Amino acid sequence: MPEINSSALQDFRDGEGLRLTDLAEKSTVSISFLSELRSGTKTEASAATIKKLADALNVRPRSLMAT
């Protein structure tokens, strides 16, 4: 599974003015999973989850992946 760049996720979320709960609702990704990504407990996500997050943040999926 691809690794998420949690800093990029946070930056894009801040740029859109979204709280974690807003992103969860907009992306249909659970708030608990988003919290784990933010804290670093989880670092990987499926391609489908990355696409949901990218669509919710209006960015390309690759921009959320760690290099």
N, C-alpha and C positions, 0 to 999 in steps of 0.2 A: 504494500500500500504506500502511496505517496506521503511524504512528510509535509506537514503544514508549517509555514513560517508564521508563528504566533504574533510576532511584532508587526508584520505586514497586515495580518488580520485585524489587529487592534488599530493600526493606523487607518486602514480603510473604513473600519467601523466608526472611528472618531470623525473621519472626514465626511461621512454620511450623517453624522449626528445621531447615531443609533445606540441605544442602550443594549445590553446583552439580551434582555427580554425582547426588545424590538427585532433584533437580528434573528432570534430563535423563531419568532412568529413569522417573520418575512421569508425565512429560508426553510421553515419546517424542520430545522435541526434542533434537537432537544437542548434546552438551556443547560442541563447537566453536562452534556457533551461539550458544549461551548465553554463552560466553566473549566472543564478539564483541559481543553486546548489552551485557554488563557493562562492557567496555572502551570502548564507544562507537564501535567500528569499524563496527558495523552499528547502524542506528537504526530500521529498518523491518522489519515482519514481516507475513506474510499473515494474513488473518482467521482461517484455520484454525489457524495456529500460536498466535496470541493466545488462541484458545479453548482449545487444549490446555494452555497455560500457566495460564490462569485456572482451568480445571477442576482442575488439579494443585494449585493454591494455594487453592482454595475461595473464589475471588473472582469478581466480574463482569468480563467481558472489558474493558469500558470503563474499569475502574479501572487497567488496565495501559497504557492509551493516553495519549500526550502530548496536552495540550490546546492 
